[in-house]
Amino acid sequence: MSEDRVRKLRQLVYSIKTDDSFSVAWAKLQCRDLSPAYVTRVLKQLAQAGHLVESKDRKETLYRWRNDAPHPVDMWIDRQVFGDQVKQSPVSDRPREQLLSDGAAHLTEAQLLAILIRVGVTGESAVQAGRRLMQKYGDSRLGMLCEAGLAELKAISPAIRKDSYCQIMAGIELGRRVAALRDDKPDIPVRIRGSDDAVNYCVQKFARLATDGKQEEFHIVTLDTQHGPIQSHRITVGTLDASLVHPREVFKPAIRDSASAILLVHNHPSGDPTPSREDHAVTDRLTKVGELLGIRVLDHIIVSKERGHSIIAGR
């Protein structure tokens, strides 16, 4: 397929090589076995790439070849066909092959990003896009990549499209979850014995929410009779308000889990974990409802980029 594309492009280019100006109609006559629409499209692409100069003569579009083109036309043809692939590149620029032969640990950050980007665009391969991203997010700034939006990454490289952006963000999140699971010690049962345990547990369990959350989210962690975590549940998204956090929605999953107690958890996207008046109001209201239901509100933890904070211990 690639060889056929190269053949067609070279046939067109060499058929219309002339020192004189030429019209679109003349170019189509020289390439009778190629579709007229294809010839028109390639002429426009050559003009956009700087190989042809476009002009108007009455109602007719004319082209002439530039002698000072930015790069040889053969190079342009190769980029048209292989610009979004790395199969024709040196082995050092083929990260998938390197990963299969040497393992992922031997790849640079730029090469790992190139695999996530997967394909490039005309004029910029996935490998080149990975290098561009690392010029921006290299060294100690790599951790900031997870906070970048699609528009921000696309401004760095045109190869970053919706699908490649989603793959990068999914790769970052998956890596974080794998790392978190590796750090867990499943042979040591988790028990929430006090506010310090509650803060430490929630800071780890809700690390993504603390660092990446763009708006407030309210969660609960259901606990068994030994105050071991059973399950976490997201209750609401948006500014925490006692009038919006309905006890029914909070305690429904707790009853379903046969919980003896619960932890209330929410994030502060600002990074400051200092509780607000509403945070205290939510805590007080749910604590009273929990007493009526026989499900103790053990603590209310605020997680943020700065640190975790216990509302109960802070009183």
Secondary structure, 3 states (H helix, E strand, C coil): CHHHHHHHHHHHHHHCCCCCCEEHHHHHHHCCCCCHHHHHHHHHHHHHCCCEEEEEECCEEEEEECCCCCCCHHHHHHHHHHCCCCCCCCHHHCHHHHHHHHCHHHCCHHHHHHHHHCCCECCECHHHHHHHHHHHHCHHHHHHHHHCCHHHHHHHCCCCCHHHHHHHHHHHHHHHHHHHHHHCCCCCCCCCCCHHHHHHHHHHHCHHHHHHCCCCEEEEEEECCCCCEEEEEEEEECCCCCCCCCHHHHHHHHHHCCCCEEEEEEECCCCCCCCCHHHHHHHHHHHHHHHHHCCEEEEEEEECCCCEEECCCCC
